[in-house]
């Protein structure tokens, strides 16, 4: 992914996102996963949390970049 988009996401979008804005389904699934993770070994639990954090970061930055690209494409179409 373009480093500029990742930087934009990390400095613009990510700080404004909080889990309070997510749906109740998200919160229920987080609670369910935490209950499951308690039964994992410490190593597996840390790996699973690292994976979830990486997925949130990577997919969040990618979705943000796609949104910027779509917005730019729409704006270019409006000028033509």
Rosetta blueprint (number, residue, H / E / L):
1 X L
2 X L
3 X H
4 X H
5 X H
6 X H
7 X H
8 X H
9 X H
10 X H
11 X H
12 X H
13 X H
14 X H
15 X H
16 X H
17 X L
18 X L
19 X H
20 X H
21 X H
22 X L
23 X L
24 X H
25 X H
26 X H
27 X H
28 X H
29 X H
30 X H
31 X H
32 X H
33 X H
34 X H
35 X H
36 X H
37 X H
38 X L
39 X L
40 X L
41 X L
42 X H
43 X H
44 X H
45 X H
46 X H
47 X H
48 X H
49 X H
50 X H
51 X H
52 X H
53 X H
54 X H
55 X H
56 X H
57 X H
58 X H
59 X H
60 X H
61 X H
62 X H
63 X H
64 X H
65 X H
66 X H
67 X H
68 X H
69 X H
70 X H
71 X H
72 X H
73 X H
74 X H
75 X H
76 X H
77 X H
78 X H
79 X H
80 X L
